[in-house]
Amino acid sequence: MAKRYRVKVHKKGLIVIPAEVRRRFNIFEGSYLELVVDDEGIRLAVPKSLRDAFGVDGDKALEVARLIEAARRAEVEEEIRS
């Protein structure tokens, strides 16, 4: 069963996410959330990280992503120098 929370909208559209919810979804200061708007309403979603998406291979996937990024950066720098 879904649990509902009533939150107040403050200046500049700020809302406070209840501590119980922040703990459950590992949301902390500086975290990013996705605001999903559709015909049924508004919902907040915690985006998945690469580590979450790749499960136990998350650390390896992050390393591969870093290597790809470094290789691409080197390609761009080489193109700029040419």
MODELLER restraints for C-alpha pairs under 7 A, 6 or more apart:
rsr = mdl.restraints
at = mdl.atoms
rsr.add(forms.Gaussian(group=physical.xy_distance, feature=features.Distance(at['CA:7:A'], at['CA:15:A']), mean=6.49, stdev=0.5))
rsr.add(forms.Gaussian(group=physical.xy_distance, feature=features.Distance(at['CA:7:A'], at['CA:16:A']), mean=6.60, stdev=0.5))
rsr.add(forms.Gaussian(group=physical.xy_distance, feature=features.Distance(at['CA:8:A'], at['CA:15:A']), mean=6.04, stdev=0.5))
rsr.add(forms.Gaussian(group=physical.xy_distance, feature=features.Distance(at['CA:9:A'], at['CA:15:A']), mean=4.96, stdev=0.5))
rsr.add(forms.Gaussian(group=physical.xy_distance, feature=features.Distance(at['CA:22:A'], at['CA:28:A']), mean=6.75, stdev=0.5))
rsr.add(forms.Gaussian(group=physical.xy_distance, feature=features.Distance(at['CA:33:A'], at['CA:44:A']), mean=6.48, stdev=0.5))
rsr.add(forms.Gaussian(group=physical.xy_distance, feature=features.Distance(at['CA:33:A'], at['CA:45:A']), mean=5.74, stdev=0.5))
rsr.add(forms.Gaussian(group=physical.xy_distance, feature=features.Distance(at['CA:33:A'], at['CA:46:A']), mean=5.02, stdev=0.5))
rsr.add(forms.Gaussian(group=physical.xy_distance, feature=features.Distance(at['CA:33:A'], at['CA:47:A']), mean=6.31, stdev=0.5))
rsr.add(forms.Gaussian(group=physical.xy_distance, feature=features.Distance(at['CA:34:A'], at['CA:44:A']), mean=5.63, stdev=0.5))
rsr.add(forms.Gaussian(group=physical.xy_distance, feature=features.Distance(at['CA:34:A'], at['CA:45:A']), mean=4.99, stdev=0.5))
rsr.add(forms.Gaussian(group=physical.xy_distance, feature=features.Distance(at['CA:34:A'], at['CA:46:A']), mean=6.23, stdev=0.5))
rsr.add(forms.Gaussian(group=physical.xy_distance, feature=features.Distance(at['CA:34:A'], at['CA:47:A']), mean=6.48, stdev=0.5))
rsr.add(forms.Gaussian(group=physical.xy_distance, feature=features.Distance(at['CA:35:A'], at['CA:42:A']), mean=6.95, stdev=0.5))
rsr.add(forms.Gaussian(group=physical.xy_distance, feature=features.Distance(at['CA:35:A'], at['CA:43:A']), mean=5.95, stdev=0.5))
rsr.add(forms.Gaussian(group=physical.xy_distance, feature=features.Distance(at['CA:35:A'], at['CA:44:A']), mean=4.78, stdev=0.5))
rsr.add(forms.Gaussian(group=physical.xy_distance, feature=features.Distance(at['CA:35:A'], at['CA:45:A']), mean=6.46, stdev=0.5))
rsr.add(forms.Gaussian(group=physical.xy_distance, feature=features.Distance(at['CA:36:A'], at['CA:42:A']), mean=5.68, stdev=0.5))
rsr.add(forms.Gaussian(group=physical.xy_distance, feature=features.Distance(at['CA:36:A'], at['CA:43:A']), mean=5.25, stdev=0.5))
rsr.add(forms.Gaussian(group=physical.xy_distance, feature=features.Distance(at['CA:36:A'], at['CA:44:A']), mean=6.10, stdev=0.5))
rsr.add(forms.Gaussian(group=physical.xy_distance, feature=features.Distance(at['CA:37:A'], at['CA:43:A']), mean=6.70, stdev=0.5))
rsr.add(forms.Gaussian(group=physical.xy_distance, feature=features.Distance(at['CA:50:A'], at['CA:58:A']), mean=6.29, stdev=0.5))
rsr.add(forms.Gaussian(group=physical.xy_distance, feature=features.Distance(at['CA:50:A'], at['CA:62:A']), mean=6.63, stdev=0.5))
rsr.add(forms.Gaussian(group=physical.xy_distance, feature=features.Distance(at['CA:51:A'], at['CA:58:A']), mean=3.80, stdev=0.5))
rsr.add(forms.Gaussian(group=physical.xy_distance, feature=features.Distance(at['CA:51:A'], at['CA:59:A']), mean=6.31, stdev=0.5))
rsr.add(forms.Gaussian(group=physical.xy_distance, feature=features.Distance(at['CA:51:A'], at['CA:62:A']), mean=6.93, stdev=0.5))
rsr.add(forms.Gaussian(group=physical.xy_distance, feature=features.Distance(at['CA:52:A'], at['CA:58:A']), mean=6.61, stdev=0.5))
rsr.add(forms.Gaussian(group=physical.xy_distance, feature=features.Distance(at['CA:54:A'], at['CA:61:A']), mean=6.83, stdev=0.5))
